[in-house]
């Protein structure tokens, strides 16, 4: 149903997880929301049960890994996961052998990757919209691995 | 026929108020980047979402609360006894709280605790206000109160009761210093009044129930003004809308502080008016 998908795209609740690191990615996202751009309807929520999209920023360690998976499980479907910044996408500078760090892809099915340190503000908003568009077309009901982009 | 029109007008009035809020915010530069119809979009979206983790009771209690809010609205429109309306609204609130508690989650228990403290405050205030209204008018029937008020202006003899009932409205809308933070750090205008354990369509149903509840309080408050009913309803609605904007300039307080403020302002105001009427 096209109209329903269009409505869903106009109200996206985002839950931000700061897994570890400098917090710049999360701040970039909050800055993007206060800018004057064409993308509207994205709001921040503090409750995973109200969220549509999980924004993971920073390096994931053993402790934050558990919390992130817990948050992901609490989110109702359809839901999207976005890895924001170099740390979340690849571990960046901090990824070493036996460093105990994970990328988002290793623990959750990721819908979008936003690379860069720190990533651009507009890119983050666009990625959220694209990820939510993607999540409706693919198998969002049974969360089988990552969706095709 | 008039009652049916009132019934549907009140159901629609609160979403219209939130849409008006979004409309004004969209015009203001550097403010919210939401759509004007965002509250409605979000409601439709919530109906489509699926939450496998939510227990059955959350759905049961959310539907129950919506039903009770509709009954309270009918009673308010038909001009029933003020205390009857309060008792039905209490049932509605208790159902939402029980649903939150039944989730067994930490967030659910936390919001249930806050919900109970809010419930005690608004119920106490309502009962004292009812006593003051009875003392002033000799009746508790809402249609008779509205009729008396149209000629005499109940707000003149019960100004503090009016304020205390308006504070109940602010508590229900989680506004200003009367925000109990029931939904944690929810930043959206729609989510502010919701309980954390609900999600998906149970959240949407609780949201509708909450809109209807605010409508009921607007209708009750409109009985105090010395004007025809529709005019006074619009004036009270505009007051509520202005408090939505005022909320932007007020920092959020810790919920225990909000509870203390609510006791002082809502409970205190109603007691002052009652004592004044009793002795003078």
Interface residues (C-beta under 8 A of the other chain):
Chain A: X4 X7 X8 X10 X11 X13 X33 X34 X36 X37 X39 X40 X41 X42 X43 X44 X45 X46 X47 X49 X50 X52 X73 X74 X76 X77 X78 X141
Chain B: X29 X30 X33 X34 X35 X37 X38 X41 X42 X44 X45 X48 X49 X50 X51 X52 X53 X54 X107 X183 X184 X185 X186 X187 X188 X191 X194 X196 X197 X198 X199 X200 X203
